[in-house]
Amino acid sequence: MGSSRAAKHSKTTATLWFFLAIGLACPRATAWGIRQGKEFFPLSASASRVTMAGSSVVYHSLMWCCSILPRWRITCYKGWTSAHFASAASYTTFHENWKVKSSKDSRHRVTKLWHVGLFRNRVFYCTSSAGAWEVPLTSERYGVQRLPFSHVSDKDLAFFEHTVPGRVITDPDMLKPFNVDWLKMVRGCSKVLLKPRISGEVSEILRYCNERNLAVTPQGGNTGLVGGSVPVFDEIILSTALMNQVISFNGVSGILVCQAGCILETLNQYVEEQEFIMPLDLGAKGSCHIGGNVATNAGGIRLLRYGSLRGTVLGLEAVLANGRVLNCLTSLRKDNTGYDLKQLFIGSEGTLGVITAVSILCPRKPKAANVAFLGCGSFAHVLETFKVCKGMLGEILSAYEFLDDECMKLVQKHLKLNNPLTGEGSPFYVLIETSGSNAGHDEEKLNNFLEQVISSGLVIAGTLATDETKIKALWALRERITEALTHDGYVYKYDISLPVEKLYDLVCDTRARLGKSAKNVVGYGHLGDGNLHLNITADSYQQTLLNAIEPFVYEWTAKYQGSISAEHGLGFKKKQHIYYSKPDEAVELMQKVKAMLDPRGILNPYKTLPTQGSH
C-alpha cells in the first residue's frame, strides 16, 4: 500500500514540476507585475503553526516576477509535518490532489519552496504571483512604535456602514492590495477601507474619526514611491476611488474642475476631446488619481513646458481633520485676497487635509508633436545638447529626458524593448519632445537642430518620430524604466534635484562607492528641470547596502544645495531626512501648521514630517 501511494505521489509530483517548467519557459513582460485580485497568503515563517506546509509554493522576490504559472488547488495530506518536506524531492512522499485554476491576469514565477509547521486536511490556493510574497510589515522592518490611537470597534463599523452604505471593506483578502505599496516595499495592516463618493461623506468620516481618535490614511491610486499612501499600522484607509466625476470644464479658458479620484489618463482623454491636455503627464497616469498628484505635487515629463502643479492648480477643496470642508475651489487665474491656502495642501501628502476636488488649468492640445531619440558620447555632451536645444527649439520644446546605457540594457533585458539606435550603443541617450501649432514650422526647427548637434559631434546617432505609434514606442524606453527596475531585484530609489551640471556625478560617485555590492546603479530623469532618478538594485533587501547608500546620497545632495525629493515627496521613507533639504526653523514651522490643522494627528500619521525630537 505504501509503494502504491508513493507511486501516485511520484506521478503527481512529476506533473506538478512539468507545469512549473511550462510557466518558467513562457516569460512575459508585465505592465507592473502586480495582481490586484484575491490572493491567499501563507502565514509568516515566525508563526508557531503554519498550515501551508508542502503546499506552499511561494514567491521569493517580486522583482523577478515575469513568468506565467497556473494557480494550484492543492489538498494537503493530513498528518505530515515539516520534517517530511526538507526538499523539493519530498513532494514525492505526500498525497496531492491538484487541479489547474486559470488566472489570466496573474504574473508568476516560482523561486523557492516554503515548508514549515503543521498542516491539516484543508484546501489551499497557492500562488506565486506578486501578492503572494509577504512583504515585511513596515512597523517591524523599520522599528516604528504605534501612536496611541484608538482601535476600530464594531460600533465604529456600524457608523461607517451608515455613512457610506455598502462601501465599507473589511474582508482581509480584499484589503491586501490596499495595504501594500505597488513596489512591494512597505506594508500596513489596516482592517477597514472606506470608499466615499462625495466630500460630505468624507467630512462625516473625518469628524467621527477625530472624535474617536482613529487614524486615517488617505489613498488615491497607490502609485507613490515613498510609502506615503499605505498605512503603517491599522489606520483606516480612506480611498478616493469612487470620487471620480468631472464637475465642469470651460472650453474657452481650459479650466477643469473635478473630484480628486479621477484618474489622470482618463482626465487627459476627456480634455483631449475638447482640444486640451492635462498639464502633467506621468508614467503611472493609467492608475494615479489627480488628488494624489496634487497632494504629492507630482512633477512628470511636462513640467519643463507647463510648470509645476503649484502654478497650474487654481483651487481645491479639502476636508480638514475635524470634518470641516475648506472650499477654495476657485476657477480664477488671479485672486490676490489674503494667503494662498491651497499651497498648504499641494505637496502635503494627506497630512493636513484630504483633497476632495481640484480646479486645474489645462493648456491647448498641440497640433503637431515630434520626438527625437539621440545617443550622446558623454554626459557633458548631454548638457551641451540641452543648451543648444533650448536656444534653437525655444517655445516648442516640451520635454528633455535622459537615461544612461545601463537603463537601456534593463528595458531591453526585462521588457524586450528595442534600442532604435543601431550599432554599439551610446553611454547616454536623450529624448526630446517638441509640441506646437504648426507642423511644418516645428519640423524645420527640429531638423536644423539635429543637423547642428550631429555635425558638431555632440550626438552620435539619432532617430526622429512624427507619427503617434513611433512616438509612443520611443517614450516607452523612458517611461518604462521604473518597471524594468522592478524586474531586476530589490530597488533602492532616490529622487533628487541638483544643479544640472552635477546631475550625473552623483551616479558615478555612488557606483564607485558601492562597487560589486550593488547589482546595478543607474541614472535617468528630467534633465530639463534638474531632476535625477538614482536607482540601485540588489538581489534582495540588504541592510548593509542601505547603510552604504544612506546617508551618503543625502549628504552628497545637500553638499551641492540639492533636494532629497524632487517630485516623489517624503512619505514614510524619507521623512527623517527632511533636514538635508530644509533648515530646522522651516521644519519646526511645518510641525506647528500640522498641529494647528490636525491637533490629534489622525491624518496620515508617521508620514512627511519627522518625529519631534528625532533630529
N, C-alpha and C positions, 0 to 999 in steps of 0.2 A: 504493500500500500504506500509505503514511504517513497519507493522508487517511482511509482506511478505519479505521485504528487510532484516529485522533483522533476519528472519529465514534462509535466504540464507547466511547471514554473519555468523551466528552461525554454520551452516553446514560446510562452508568453513574453519572457524577457527578450528573446531574440527579436520578436515582433516589435516590442517597445523600442529597442535600440535601432531597429530598421527605420521606424518613423522619425526617431530623433535625427538620424542621419539625413533623411529627406529634408527635414526642417533646416538643418545646418547647411545643406547643399544648395538651398534656394535663398540666397541673400536678397534683401530688398531694401533700398534706401527709403527710410521712413521720413514723414513730414516732421515729427517731433519725437518719435519713439515713446509716445505716451498713450496709455489706454485709459479712457475716461469711463469705461463701463464698469460693471460689477465684478469685483475680484474677491478671491478668497485667500487670505494671507496665512502663512504658518505662524505659530507663536514664536516669540524671540527665543534665542538659544539659552537665555538665562532662566527661562521658565522652569519650574520644578517638574511640571508634567507637560509634555508636548505630544499631541495626538496625531501629528503628521507622519512621523517616523519614515518608513521606507517609501511612502507615497510622496514625500516632499522633494520634488524637483524644483529647486529654487533658483532665483536669478542672482548671479554674483555681482553684476555691475550693469546699471542702466546704460553706461557709456558704450557698451559693445552690442547694444540691442538692435540688431539689424537683420535678423533672420526670422523666418516664419515657422512656427511649430504648432500643431493642433493642441487644443486643451485636452487634458486627460481626466476621465472619470475613473478613479481607482478605488476599489474596495479593499481596505487593508485587512489582513488576516488577524483574527483575534489571538492574542497571547504572545505575539512576537515583540521582543524588546530591541533596544538599540544595539545590543550585542550581536544581533543577527544581521546587522546592516553596516558592517565595517568597511565595505567597499561596494562598487557598482556590481561586482560579480555576485554579491549576496542577494541580488534580486532574483537569482535562480532558486532561492530556498524559501520563498514565501508565496502565498497564493494571491494573484492579482486578477481581478476581472476588470478589463479596461474596455472603454468604448470611446471612439473619437467624437468629440463635440466640435463642430466647426465654429470658428470665430474669425470672420473675415477681417475684422479691424484690429486684431491683435498682432503685435510685433514681438517676436520671441527669440531668445537664444538660451540654451541650457548650458551652464558652465560648471556646475558642481551639484553634488547630491548632499542633502541635509538629512542626517539620520540620528535623531536624539529622542529620548524619552519613551514612554509607553504609548500604545495606541489600542483602540478597541474596534469592534466590528462596525465601522462607520464609513459613510461615503464622503469623500473629499474632492473638491475641484482644485486641481493643481495646475498652476500656470507659471510660466517663466517670463511673462510679459513685464513691462517696466513696473507696473504697480505691485508685482509680487515680490520684488526685492524690498525688504523692510528698511526704509530709511530710518536712521537713528533719530530718536526724539531730540529735538533741539535743546530742550531743557537738560537732558543728560549729556549730550555731546559737549555743550558749552557751559555746563555747570550753573544754570540760571536758577535762582530761587523764586518761587511763586509769590507774588504780592498778595496781600490779604483781601482778595476779592471773594465775594460770595459764590457758592456753587448753585447751579441751576436745580430748582426743585420741581416737583410735579405741579405745584401751584403756578410757578413761572411758565411752564409749558402750556398750562391751561390759558393763561393770559395771552401768550403769543399766538396760540391757536385761535383765540377770539379776535385778535388784532389782524392777523394775516391767515385766515382760514384756508386750510389745505396747502399752505406754503411753509410749513414747519417740518424740517427734515431732521429725523433722529436716527434713522437706520444707519448703523456703523459702516456698512459696505458702501452706501451712497455718499457718506461723508468723507471717505478716504481720499478721493482726488482733491477735495477742498482743503484737506489738512496738510497737503504736501505741495511744495513749490514745483514748477514744471522741470526744474533742473534736478529734482530729487536730491536736494542738499539739506533742506530743513523740513521738520515735521512737527505738527502740533497734535493735540488730542481733543479737539472740540467735539462736543456731543450734540450740538444744536446748530442748524443752519436755517436762517430766516431769509425769505425772498419777498420783500415788499415790492409794490408796484408804483406807489406814489409817495411823495415827500411827507404827506400826512401820516402814513403808516410808519415811516422812518422816525418821525417825530414822536409818535406814541411809544415805539420800541425803545428809543434812547431815553425818553423821560422815565420810563419804567425801570430800565437798567440802571440809570443814575440813582434812582431812589433805592434800588435793591443792591447797589454796589456790584453789579455784574459787568465784567469786562467784555468789550466788543471789538472784533476785528473786521473793519470794512473790507470787502473783497470785490474786485471787478473781474477782469478776465484771467487773473492769477498768472500773468506773464512776466512778473517782476524778476529781477536778477539778484536782489539783495535780501530776500526773505521778509519783505515788508507786508505782504498780503496774506500770510497764513498765520494762524495762532501759534504762540509759543507753548501755552498750556491748554486750558479748556475754555478759552474765550469764545463767546458766541460769534459765529461768522454771520455777518450781515452782507448778503450778496445783492448786487445791483443788477443782476442778470435780467430781471423782468422789467426793469425801468428803462425800456428800450424804444421809447416813442420820440419821433420828431415833433416838436411843438410848433415851430414855424420856420419858414425860410423866405427871405426877402430877395427876390430875383434882381433887384436894382442894386442894393448895397452889398449883397452877398453875405448877409449876416444870418447865421444858422442858430436856432435855439432848440436844444434837445435835452432829453433826460440823460443822466450820467451813464446808464447801462448800454447805450448804443455802441455797437462795435465799429471801430474806426473804418474798416474796409466797407462796411455797409453804408456808413455816412458818406464816404467818398463816392460810392456808386450813386447814391441819392443826389448829391450835389452835382455830379458829372452830368446827370440828365438835365440839369439846369445850366450847363456850360460853366461850372465852377469846380474847384477841387478843394480838398482839405489842406490846411497849411502845414500839416505834418504827415510824415509817412514813415512807418516803422516795419521792421521785419516781422513783428508779431501782429500786424494790422488785422489779420483774419480772426484774432481772438481778443485782443486788448479792447478795453472799454474807454470811451472818451473821458469819463470821470476819473478813471485811473491814470490816464495820460496827464490830465490836469493836476491831479493830486501828487504825481511824481515829477511834474514839469518835464515830461519826456521831450527829448530832442529829435533825433532822427535825421534822415537824409535831406530834408527840405529846409533845414534851419538856415543854411547858407543863403538861400534865396528869400525866405519869408520871415525869418527871425524866430524867436522862441515863443512859447505859449504865454509868457508874461506880457507879450505885446499883442498877440492875436486874440487872446481871451478877453472879451469886453465886459463880461459879467458872469456871475454864478449864483446859484442858490445852494446853501449849505445848512445842515441841521446840526446844531450845537449839542454838546454832551447832555445838557439838561432838557433837550427836546425842543428848544426854541428854533424856529425857522428863520434864518437870515436870508432875506430876499434882496440880493444885489444883482438880479438878473437883467441888468440894463442892456440895451442894444445901441447905446450911444458910443460913438468913437471919441467924443470929447465930453468929459464930465469932471470938472475940477472942483468939486464940492467936498472938501474935507479929505480925510485919509482914504486911500485906495484899499479898502478892506479885502477885496478879492485876492490881493497879492499875499495875504497871510495864508490863504488856503492853497494857493498854487505852490506845489512842492512840499506841502506839509505832511504828505503821506498818511492822511486819515487820522492824524493825532490831535487836530484842533476841531474838526467837524467832519461830517460826512457830506461830500459834494453830491447833490441830487440832480442838478441841471446846470447847463453851461450855455453861454452865448459866445459864439466864436466867429471871427471874420474870415471868410473864405475868399481866396484870390480867384480870378478868372482862370478857366481852363486854357492852357496854352494850345494854340492851333498847330504848332509844329514842335516836335521833340526829337532830339538826336542824342545818341550815346556813343562815345568813343572809348575804346578799351586799349590802353597803351602799356608797353613794357619799358621800364627805365633801368639803367645800369647801376644806379646808386640812389640813396635817399637824398643826397644833395641834388641830384637831377630831378627827383620828385618835387623838391621845393622850388627849384628854378623853373620847372614846367608850370607850377602853380602861379608863380609870379608872371610868367608870360601869358598864361591863361586869363588871369584877371585883367591884364592890360588889353588883350586882343578880343576877348569874348564879352567882357563887361556885363551889360544888363541882361544878356541871355543866359549867363552861367547860373545853373540851378543846383549843381552838386559837384563836389570834387572829393572822391573817396580813394583811399589807397589800401593795399594789402601786400604783405610780403610773400616771398616764394613758398614759405612753409604753409601759409594759409591755402595757397593754390594747390599744394600737394595734398592737403587734408580734404578739400572738396572733391578732388579727383579720386582719391583713395576711398573715401567713405560714402560719397554721394554719386560717384561715377559721372561727374560733370566734366566737360571737355574744356581744355585750355584753347581759346580761339586763336592764340598766337603760336604758330608752329615754330619749330626749331628747338634750341637748347633751353629755352625758358629765360626768364629775367629775374633778377633779385627782387624787383619791386614791380607792382602793377598799379595803374591809375585808372579809375573810371570817372569820366567826365560826362555830365549831362547838361545839355542846353535846352531851353524851352522859350519859345517866343511866339509872335503873332504872324510872322512872315517866313515861310519855309525856305524860299529862295535866298532871302537875306541871311537867315541863320546858317544855312548850308555853306554859303560863300565865306562867311566869317570863320566857320569851323574848319573849312578846307585850308584857308590861309593860315590859321593857327597850326594845323597839323603839318603843313609844309614847313613852317618856321621851326617847330621843335624837332622834326625829323632831320632837316638839313643841318641844324646846329648840333646834332648828336645828343640832344637831351633825351630823345626817345629812340629805343632800339627797334621796336616794331609796334604796329597798331592795327586796329580794325574799327570800322565805323558801322553803326546800325541806325537805320531810319524807320524800319517797319516794327510794329509792336511786338511780334514774335521774337525777333532777334534782340530787341531792346530788353525784353524780359529775360532772355537767356543770359545776356551779359550781366544784368542786375543780379541774377541768381548766384553768380560767382561771388558777389559781395554779400548779399543778404543771407545766404545760407551757411556762412562760415560758422556762426554760432551752433547751428545744427550739426555740422561736421565735427566740431569740437566735442560735442556730447558723445559721439561715437568713438572718440579717441581715448577716453578714460575719465577719471575724475578731473574736473576743471576748476582751477583757481582763477577767478575772473576779477579784473581790475579795470575800472572806467575812469580814466584820468584826463584832466585838462592841463595842457602845458603850452609854453611858447612853441610855435610850430618848428622852430629850428632845433628844439630839444626833444621833439616828439619821439623819434626812434632811438635816441641814445639810451632811454630807459630800457627798451627791449634788449639792446646789446649788453648793457651792464647787468641786467637780470639774467640773461642767458649765460654770461661769463661767471656770474656768482653761483648759479645752481649747477652748472656743468651737467654731468650724467645723472644727477639725482632727479631731474625732470625729464619727462618723455619728450615734450615739445614746448618751446617758448615762442609764441607768435605775437605779431602786432598788426593791427589793421584799424581803420576808423575813418572819422570825418576830418580829414586834414584841413578842409576849408574853414572849420571853426576850432581847430586845435584840440580835437578830441581823439585820444588814443584808447583803443581796447586792447589791453595787455592780457593775454591768456596763457596759463601754464597748465599742462596736462600731466597726469601720472596714472599709473595703472589703478591705483586706489587712493583713498584719502590717507595722507601721512602727516602726522603732527610735526615731525621733524622737518619735513619740506615746508610746511606752513610757517614754521619758526624761521626758516631761512628766507622766506619771501617777505614776511611781516615782522617788524615794521620797516624793513629795508625799502620797500616800494613807496610807503607813505613818507618816509624821511627824505628819500630822493625827490619825490614830488614837491614836498614843502621847501626843499632847498632851492628849487627853481621857481618858487611862487606859483605853483600849480594848485589844482583842486583834486582831492582824492575821489570825488564823484562828480563827473561832468554832466551826466544825464540820467543815471540809474537811481539816484537817491542814496540814502544811508540805510534805511530799513533796519533790519536786525543786525546784519553782518558788519556794518561799518559805523554804527552809532558811536562806539567808543573812540573812534579815530577822528572824530569831527575836529579835534583841536589842531590837527595838522593843517586845517584849512581855515579855521575861524579862531579869533582870539577869545580868551576867557570871558571878556566883557560881553561879547556877542552871544556866546553860549548861555551865559547867565541871564541875559535879557530874553532869549528864546524860552528858557525854563520858566521865567516869570509869566510870559504870554501863555504858555501851556497851563500853568497853574491857575491863571485867571479864567481861561475859557473852559478848562476841564479840571476843576479843583480835586475831583476824586480820582482822576487819572484813568478813567474807564476806556478811553478811546485809543485803540491800538497800542496797548502798553508794551514795554520792552523795545520800542522802535524809535528811530530817528534821533532822539536826544540821549546823551549818556546818562548813566546812573549818577545821581548827585553825590558828590564827594569821591568819585572814582578817579578824578584827574589829579 
